[in-house]
Amino acid sequence: MERVIMWIAFYNPRGVGDVLMLMCQDVPSQEIAIEEVGDVTHLYHRETRETVGYNIHNVSNLVTIEGQGPVKLTAGQIERINQNLYDKNFATIDYQDEAKIVVGYVDSCQPMENSDHLNITQTRVDDAEEARQIVCGASNVRSGMRVVVALPGAVMPDGSVISPGELRGYASYGMLCSAYELGLDPDRQRPGILEIKDSVPLGTPIDEITPADFA
């Protein structure tokens, strides 16, 4: 199967200045090398030389970025950024603006053997696709509930990136989210997985969900 590279964009002008950070791999800092050409810093793996990301300095000279933290880029913005990379002999990026934190449905939920709190769920985010296996430790997770799913490549409000993983030998392709993890409940008044009303369609992005959609 062809490996899919997922690009994630960050912009934090107050914290780091006018720099757009583009990342496609989560690599320990000690394994990263850099090369700089003009306003572009190329980050790559020291051994494999695979690209880890780019930092585009003075990015406002190229495009106007709305918001801060994880940001979505338009096709026009990507075109200008890629032209800038091409002009400096760097590989361009294949950025896909797809929602990564969306409403899903737990088809099944089974306790994990030899664990007192972990469950193995089969969860869908689209009626037309097969369920994906996601391991979850929340006490309220159950079959038949609508939830918010952070898919691989999702950037959480705390800056962490969701990657495919494994827990006690079981593969997990995403995360079922609590309101706290989504930045919607800083005081932790809603423990456990955030449940969504059945009326909300699968695949609805998190930024289209309101408190009225909470079950």
VMD Tcl script that draws the C-alpha trace (Angstrom):
set ca {
  {0.00 0.00 0.00}
  {1.29 3.46 -0.90}
  {2.24 5.51 2.13}
  {0.07 8.61 2.54}
  {1.94 11.69 3.74}
  {-0.20 14.04 5.80}
  {0.90 17.67 6.05}
  {-0.11 19.76 9.06}
  {0.17 23.54 9.20}
  {0.86 25.65 12.33}
  {0.96 29.41 12.65}
  {1.65 31.19 15.94}
  {2.77 34.77 15.24}
  {2.65 35.80 18.90}
  {4.79 32.89 20.03}
  {7.31 32.35 17.23}
  {6.81 35.24 14.82}
  {5.69 35.32 11.21}
  {6.58 31.68 10.51}
  {4.38 29.03 8.94}
  {5.41 25.59 10.19}
  {4.55 22.67 7.92}
  {5.05 19.18 9.35}
  {4.58 15.74 7.83}
  {6.45 13.48 10.29}
  {6.75 13.35 14.06}
  {10.50 12.83 14.56}
  {12.58 13.37 17.73}
  {14.43 16.69 17.54}
  {17.84 15.03 17.91}
  {17.23 13.13 14.66}
  {16.42 16.26 12.64}
  {18.87 18.20 10.47}
  {18.15 21.50 8.72}
  {19.16 23.45 5.67}
  {18.19 27.03 4.98}
  {17.68 28.78 1.67}
  {16.35 32.32 1.88}
  {13.10 32.35 3.83}
  {12.74 28.54 3.88}
  {14.11 26.15 6.49}
  {14.01 22.52 5.35}
  {13.83 19.95 8.16}
  {14.84 16.40 7.31}
  {15.80 13.12 8.97}
  {19.56 12.89 9.52}
  {19.82 9.27 8.36}
  {17.08 8.77 5.78}
  {17.13 12.38 4.54}
  {13.34 12.18 4.27}
  {11.62 15.54 4.64}
  {10.15 16.14 8.09}
  {8.81 19.63 7.47}
  {9.39 23.20 6.36}
  {9.43 26.51 8.18}
  {8.42 29.40 5.92}
  {9.73 32.63 7.45}
  {8.06 35.99 6.77}
  {5.17 34.01 5.37}
  {2.92 37.08 5.28}
  {4.98 38.20 2.28}
  {3.51 35.20 0.45}
  {0.05 34.64 1.91}
  {-2.23 35.93 4.63}
  {-2.84 33.31 7.34}
  {-6.05 33.58 9.33}
  {-6.06 32.45 12.96}
  {-3.29 30.81 14.92}
  {-2.30 27.35 16.09}
  {-3.33 24.57 13.68}
  {-4.55 26.34 10.54}
  {-6.18 25.32 7.27}
  {-4.61 26.46 4.03}
  {-6.49 27.16 0.82}
  {-5.54 25.81 -2.58}
  {-4.34 29.28 -3.58}
  {-2.12 29.56 -0.52}
  {-0.60 26.14 -1.18}
  {0.07 27.09 -4.78}
  {2.07 30.16 -3.71}
  {3.92 28.25 -0.99}
  {4.78 25.45 -3.41}
  {6.07 27.95 -5.97}
  {8.32 29.39 -3.27}
  {9.63 25.90 -2.44}
  {10.13 25.06 -6.12}
  {12.07 28.27 -6.72}
  {14.51 27.18 -4.00}
  {14.85 23.63 -5.36}
  {12.86 22.04 -2.53}
  {10.21 19.38 -3.07}
  {6.69 20.74 -3.08}
  {4.01 19.46 -0.71}
  {0.74 17.65 -1.34}
  {-1.43 19.30 1.28}
  {-4.96 17.94 1.71}
  {-7.42 20.19 3.53}
  {-9.55 17.45 5.05}
  {-11.15 17.60 8.47}
  {-9.34 15.33 10.91}
  {-11.55 15.76 14.00}
  {-15.05 14.64 13.11}
  {-18.20 12.96 14.38}
  {-18.09 9.16 14.38}
  {-20.21 6.21 15.45}
  {-19.10 3.32 17.65}
  {-20.28 0.16 15.88}
  {-18.94 -2.15 18.56}
  {-17.10 -1.96 21.87}
  {-15.45 -4.94 23.53}
  {-13.34 -5.05 26.72}
  {-9.68 -5.74 26.05}
  {-8.39 -8.96 27.54}
  {-6.02 -8.55 30.49}
  {-7.06 -4.92 31.01}
  {-9.36 -3.45 33.61}
  {-10.22 -0.29 31.67}
  {-9.30 -0.50 27.97}
  {-11.88 -1.25 25.28}
  {-11.47 -2.11 21.62}
  {-13.94 -0.22 19.47}
  {-14.84 -0.42 15.82}
  {-15.74 3.14 14.88}
  {-16.92 4.71 11.62}
  {-16.68 8.35 10.54}
  {-18.48 7.81 7.23}
  {-21.47 5.63 6.33}
  {-19.67 4.51 3.17}
  {-16.43 3.32 4.77}
  {-15.45 0.40 6.94}
  {-15.05 0.89 10.67}
  {-11.59 1.55 12.06}
  {-10.22 0.00 15.23}
  {-9.67 2.50 18.03}
  {-8.62 1.59 21.55}
  {-10.31 3.69 24.23}
  {-9.94 3.82 28.00}
  {-12.96 5.95 28.90}
  {-15.48 4.30 31.22}
  {-18.52 5.63 29.35}
  {-17.63 4.37 25.86}
  {-20.19 1.90 24.47}
  {-21.61 0.50 21.27}
  {-24.14 2.72 19.52}
  {-22.89 6.11 20.68}
  {-21.90 9.05 18.49}
  {-18.55 10.47 19.43}
  {-15.87 12.88 18.26}
  {-12.99 11.07 16.57}
  {-9.50 12.50 16.09}
  {-8.12 10.76 13.01}
  {-4.41 10.16 12.35}
  {-2.88 13.49 11.39}
  {-5.24 15.49 13.60}
  {-3.72 18.30 15.64}
  {-5.27 18.62 19.09}
  {-5.73 21.97 20.86}
  {-2.69 21.26 23.06}
  {-0.52 20.85 19.94}
  {-0.20 17.07 20.08}
  {-0.56 15.15 16.81}
  {-2.59 11.96 16.58}
  {-0.72 9.08 14.95}
  {-1.60 5.42 14.37}
  {-0.40 3.47 17.38}
  {-0.63 0.28 19.37}
  {-1.80 -0.39 22.91}
  {-1.00 -3.74 24.51}
  {-0.59 -5.31 21.09}
  {-3.80 -3.87 19.59}
  {-3.59 -1.40 16.73}
  {-5.42 1.90 17.18}
  {-6.16 4.25 14.30}
  {-7.28 7.44 16.00}
  {-8.67 8.65 19.32}
  {-12.15 9.00 20.77}
  {-12.16 12.43 22.41}
  {-13.37 13.93 25.64}
  {-14.64 17.50 25.79}
  {-11.51 18.42 27.76}
  {-9.19 17.03 25.07}
  {-11.09 19.09 22.49}
  {-10.63 22.29 24.50}
  {-14.38 22.49 25.11}
  {-14.37 21.75 28.83}
  {-11.32 23.28 30.56}
  {-12.86 22.69 34.01}
  {-13.54 19.00 33.25}
  {-17.25 19.21 33.97}
  {-18.01 16.50 31.36}
  {-15.92 13.42 32.21}
  {-15.38 10.61 29.73}
  {-15.91 10.56 25.98}
  {-18.00 13.42 24.63}
  {-21.28 12.01 23.35}
  {-22.95 13.63 20.33}
  {-26.65 13.57 19.47}
  {-27.81 11.05 16.87}
  {-29.08 13.88 14.66}
  {-25.53 15.04 13.85}
  {-24.28 13.40 10.60}
  {-21.17 11.26 10.61}
  {-18.10 13.11 9.39}
  {-19.26 16.51 10.66}
  {-16.10 18.54 11.47}
  {-15.57 19.62 15.06}
  {-15.71 23.30 14.12}
  {-19.31 22.80 12.97}
  {-20.43 21.27 16.27}
  {-22.10 23.41 18.92}
  {-22.96 22.65 22.59}
  {-26.54 22.05 21.41}
  {-25.21 18.95 19.60}
  {-23.92 17.38 22.84}
  {-26.01 14.47 24.06}
}
mol new
graphics top color blue
foreach p $ca { graphics top sphere $p radius 0.5 }
foreach p [lrange $ca 0 end-1] q [lrange $ca 1 end] { graphics top cylinder $p $q radius 0.2 }
display resetview
